[in-house]
Amino acid sequence: MDYTQERVATLHDYGGADPAAPTGRAAVVVPMTDREYAGLAPERVFSELERVDPAEVVVPLRAPAERVPEFRDWLADFDVPLTVLWCDGPRVEALLDDAGLAGERGKGRDVWLALGVAARHDYVVVHDADTTTYEARDVRKLLFPLADGFEFSKGYYARVENDRLYGRLFRLFYEPLVDALADSHDHEVLDFLGAFRYALAGECAMTADLARGLRVQRRWGLEVGTLGEAFRLAGTDGAAQVDLGRYEHDHRAVSGPTGLSEMSEGVGAALFRAVEDAGVEVDYDALAERYLDAADRFVRAYGADAAFNDLDYDGEQERAQTRTYADAIAEPGTDTRLPAWTDTSLDADEVAAAAAADAEEAAARAGGSSDSATDGEP
């Protein structure tokens, strides 16, 4: 436990913090895929959301048509004002295509669609559904800074489970990479990006105006890209981070599809896009070596921290991971981000209505109930 401040305002939980917050003026966005259907962690998340009493819970759902009816039926059992936003239906796809926004699909695109719908409320909270330690007060914690004049808040927490340190992509890639960039560039954006204690956390909150102004990564790198946009839109003085304690959720392998290695490419591209947007000129050839030097220092430090707490730690394995992540250090390439909602021809209510119609059609084809969940307008 500490009480130090970072470059952004840092709100600590000294034991049971549960501040008053404008939950009734907020929408909570919980992106989900069909693999999370009826899981223990999502069950806990939605049970806790029943205690939050938000204005709306928006679930951007990525799933095949045949899974949509049972997903809606399951979510309808929770006592929350629910909008299931099926992101893969033909009407939604047609709206995106007509607006010139067809392209790669992923979590970022789903969240972007939900942000447009959720921003009809004053505040928007975004978090994942895979957290087994989730509590209702997490939403109140994230919202509190917004009621106190901040425009953006980000959650942070310890990733310690089963006597091991997790959060590997943050510890072994993001942290040393930002450190290496800051070592050769004196720029406020790097101070900002380096101030967040868990920059890859999916938990954040923002004002509706900021939500409508975000440019969003389509797939990996959503969280880092959001930080870059928060810097552009709110600046250092408009952002805060909030202590959410200790989180336990899913882990990924390093290699393979959707593994940490693949994720590092998206995270790296989003980070480099953010710093280039702010005017930093990166020497990518020199950066890889500086990153490995910084990563070695971090591995040594985390190894000492693990030993101090009698945790299992394999320093050589962690160094091997850093060598894998170094391959992700490259120019960010073509900018495929979705634009700010304020810069599109799309209407969020039309998107919600299209998603509802797509879901109703999927339910009708499956012979399921057509009124088991609330879709579109709350």
Steps between C-alpha positions, in 0.01 A plus 500: 500500500626849420371853468735643236371700207594444136505744210123445484279527808513165682212399728596231750286251684624501860250233597140462387472818292147530360440862402169650398480522122242591232418141399146599402641727230740240361493219248723197562645336188592131539639351175443125468554211261306177480771311690399691816144366493384408854855504636569538871682832460228664285236368741678683781542817294132530413388403850715783634365740236153438643629683809638795302169626356648661187287679243580228246721196446609467137639162395668511158486133405722325247343162429356289216129542434404164646644595841328838528157383629636296792745778585216753518286264707782445748578872539129581538499311830703779662316798644679771303377745231651300215582572137652206312676647197567212261793630296508234227153524349436593135324830569785626719750388237304685232495822704877480550555429132282793393701726731830378354593327825499135398823325591670284758279376781604457861452619856588859415236524230241351737585750774492787250147406393395484865657836582271673252196346666624544858590867447134597509563505877729746680771247585628172358678220685675223307620173647543133408286209616773251593589626848432257784573765766267768357303716744218752457713769662747473209249692287456765769877534536545552126219755484601705803775706326256600224264653754802684640583674172722248321411382149665157502588243764685172477504206738817338629555190709746230599521189282618244757344153494606149596822634655608653167520841336278533193432802279793391285426708192487812716801415716727363229396695190308820568688622809855456369400624154362828638808525720728457198308765306511743792874444530555652156203739472393771744128533429188534712324216318762256628468637853126446465521146360759403759294629792230232479569214737320244285465653157357182344206482741167481320324697775446871434238774512449818304260784436257459211676779310833319525336169398360662186843647419708180522669344200506128576724208409303227326665203675803471732636816654160639597611590854825671397330677211238629742775642722651679201161648418445598863826693484388675181152583626537545877871553557694415811292726725174347379591138575512293818567140598317304767612215724280194439698276733590154378347351186485140388398414147590294193860440394636451150783293357794689351486337158219393270189678371374768743813440712709771665745507210223588253352746748838673537486598133169681551612655828825619344325646196249685720775636723710621207194655336428691821853637537525588130164680522653710779800592284765252619728374221605144581823335380366146482833340412667635815195451718504119494841485668406767755182307576690177571737686733204653686317167507801334663489759780128439548544122509765540768277733702193277472714201593609676819138596574389138452777367724414759765147358508606135462327470159594264218703682236695383194723785390638319196153422374400864541811616312411259220157664482657844462701375202175382344330832565792691347379379159192724545712817496431646157326792334126486569407476132170608349262670740186281507345652812130565506435876502341700775123466505487877455676457164273231353169503317371218721216554744540300823125447538486354149783264590317389814179446304684304229669279761164436668337408169789267414470330839121463465547341160760259640258408781215445256713270287596305810138486619594690817324768695496844340456700820741336744743791509483872459673625185535846352346778709507427876 
